[in-house]
């Protein structure tokens, strides 16, 4: 633990923060089973208290060219369960269950489809998986019956996703289908595309303008349709785990995968959604147990349950 604390950068805490007990509390919390609850609110003063837009990026566009290039270079690793996307592989069951639970709980008559069955609850629904990467989310949505459009700004990602999809005969037989497209959310809006559900999982922290990105996603959802976002909260705990620990110490993911200033606080995301005419319905923390190598939703009653990864559901209001 002393060696770990010695490696903490001095920039982690703003001047005036309680460096000793606060850092020790957060570092010790990394050993807890649920890292999403790794430190109590208020224990730290974050260096970056507001989301910052990367220099050199045009306002109004969600695509961050540097991020696209980074993910394009590693496209071949998407389906390696022990590669740099291992944590996403392990996170996927929790994310998909959340989508299913939210649609069941809040979908309402607007998202009810006569063709839906227990085995294919999403049958008849048109779902956009924006920032689909290699197809982690698109494929299980398809297996659950959805007509999926998987969109990504990286052509390399789309090629990998398409190849993997075509190699699975079970996916080809349905009940759902996937249409992978090398495109952006803005282009889909220009094409006047509309979806029952838009999922944007682990993408908003990689876009140029998150506020505009949320607005664009809302334009792609039919009235009373649903949006699902998952991302990382901008807290000292998330810096400790996702950057210092996961990138620099344990090398679970390549250095530079994350930019702490681009993380989105839940209250920011909820505000962006409300400004885009959407009603937040639920927000839940996600925690990773490094001993079991598994993700779970963190109990809402657990202190600090939203300190790190979280997933959020919202409904587009009828104007």
WONOR-V491799 format. One record per backbone hydrogen bond with DSSP energy under -0.5 kcal/mol. NH is the residue of the N-H (numbers start at 1). CO is the residue of the C=O. E is the energy in kcal/mol with one decimal. If there is no record, write none. Layout:
((NH;CO;E) (NH;CO;E))
This chain:
((5;1;-2.7) (6;2;-2.1) (7;3;-0.9) (7;4;-0.8) (8;5;-1.4) (12;9;-1.6) (13;10;-0.7) (14;45;-1.3) (17;14;-2.0) (19;17;-1.4) (22;18;-1.1) (23;19;-1.7) (24;20;-2.1) (25;21;-2.3) (26;22;-2.3) (27;23;-2.9) (28;24;-2.5) (29;25;-1.6) (30;26;-0.8) (30;27;-1.0) (31;28;-1.5) (32;29;-1.9) (35;33;-0.7) (35;288;-1.1) (37;34;-1.4) (38;35;-1.3) (43;40;-1.7) (46;44;-0.6) (49;47;-0.8) (52;261;-1.0) (57;54;-1.3) (61;58;-1.3) (65;63;-0.7) (68;64;-2.2) (69;65;-2.3) (70;66;-2.0) (71;67;-2.4) (72;68;-2.2) (73;69;-1.9) (74;70;-0.7) (75;72;-1.3) (77;74;-1.9) (78;75;-1.6) (80;77;-1.7) (81;79;-0.8) (83;80;-1.8) (86;83;-1.7) (89;85;-2.3) (90;86;-2.2) (91;87;-1.5) (92;88;-1.8) (94;91;-0.8) (95;91;-1.8) (96;92;-2.8) (97;93;-2.1) (98;94;-1.9) (99;95;-2.3) (100;96;-2.5) (101;97;-3.0) (102;98;-2.8) (103;99;-2.2) (104;100;-2.0) (105;101;-2.4) (106;102;-3.0) (107;103;-1.5) (111;107;-0.6) (111;108;-1.1) (112;109;-0.8) (116;113;-1.5) (117;120;-1.4) (121;118;-0.5) (122;144;-2.7) (123;120;-1.6) (124;145;-0.7) (125;122;-2.3) (127;125;-0.6) (127;147;-2.1) (128;197;-2.6) (129;127;-0.5) (129;149;-2.7) (130;128;-0.8) (130;199;-1.9) (131;151;-2.1) (132;129;-0.6) (132;151;-2.2) (135;132;-2.2) (136;132;-0.6) (139;135;-2.1) (140;136;-0.7) (141;137;-1.9) (142;138;-2.2) (143;139;-2.4) (144;140;-1.4) (145;142;-2.1) (146;141;-2.1) (147;125;-2.8) (148;146;-0.9) (148;177;-3.2) (149;127;-2.5) (150;148;-0.6) (150;179;-1.3) (151;129;-2.0) (151;149;-0.7) (152;181;-1.8) (155;153;-0.6) (158;154;-1.8) (159;155;-2.3) (160;156;-2.1) (161;157;-2.7) (162;158;-2.7) (163;159;-2.3) (164;160;-2.3) (165;161;-2.2) (166;162;-2.2) (167;163;-1.2) (168;165;-1.2) (169;167;-0.7) (171;168;-0.7) (172;168;-1.4) (173;169;-1.5) (174;171;-1.2) (176;142;-0.8) (177;146;-1.8) (179;148;-2.6) (180;178;-0.6) (181;150;-3.0) (183;152;-0.9) (183;181;-1.4) (188;184;-1.8) (189;185;-1.9) (190;186;-2.1) (191;187;-1.7) (192;189;-1.8) (193;188;-2.4) (195;220;-2.3) (196;126;-2.1) (197;126;-1.5) (198;226;-2.3) (199;128;-3.1) (200;228;-3.2) (202;200;-0.5) (202;230;-2.4) (203;230;-0.6) (206;203;-2.7) (207;204;-0.9) (208;62;-2.6) (213;209;-2.5) (214;210;-2.4) (215;211;-1.9) (216;212;-2.7) (217;213;-2.6) (218;214;-2.3) (219;215;-1.6) (220;216;-0.8) (220;217;-0.9) (221;218;-1.1) (222;195;-2.7) (224;316;-2.3) (225;222;-2.7) (226;196;-1.9) (227;314;-2.5) (228;198;-2.4) (229;312;-2.4) (230;200;-1.5) (231;310;-2.3) (233;308;-2.8) (235;233;-1.3) (239;235;-1.7) (240;236;-2.5) (241;237;-2.4) (242;238;-2.2) (243;238;-0.6) (243;239;-1.3) (244;239;-2.6) (245;240;-2.6) (246;241;-3.0) (247;243;-1.0) (248;243;-1.9) (249;244;-1.5) (250;245;-3.3) (251;245;-0.6) (252;246;-2.1) (253;246;-1.6) (257;254;-1.8) (262;259;-1.9) (263;260;-1.6) (264;232;-1.4) (268;265;-0.6) (269;265;-2.2) (270;266;-2.7) (271;267;-1.8) (272;268;-2.6) (273;269;-2.3) (274;270;-2.3) (275;271;-2.5) (276;272;-1.1) (277;274;-1.6) (278;273;-2.5) (279;315;-3.5) (280;278;-0.6) (281;313;-3.2) (282;313;-1.5) (284;311;-2.7) (285;298;-0.5) (286;309;-2.6) (287;296;-3.0) (289;294;-3.0) (290;288;-0.8) (293;289;-1.8) (294;289;-1.3) (295;90;-0.6) (296;287;-2.1) (298;285;-2.7) (302;299;-1.6) (305;302;-1.3) (307;36;-1.0) (307;304;-1.8) (308;36;-0.5) (309;286;-0.6) (310;231;-2.1) (311;284;-2.8) (312;229;-3.6) (313;282;-2.5) (314;227;-2.3) (315;279;-2.2) (316;225;-2.7) (317;277;-2.4) (317;315;-0.5) (319;317;-0.5))
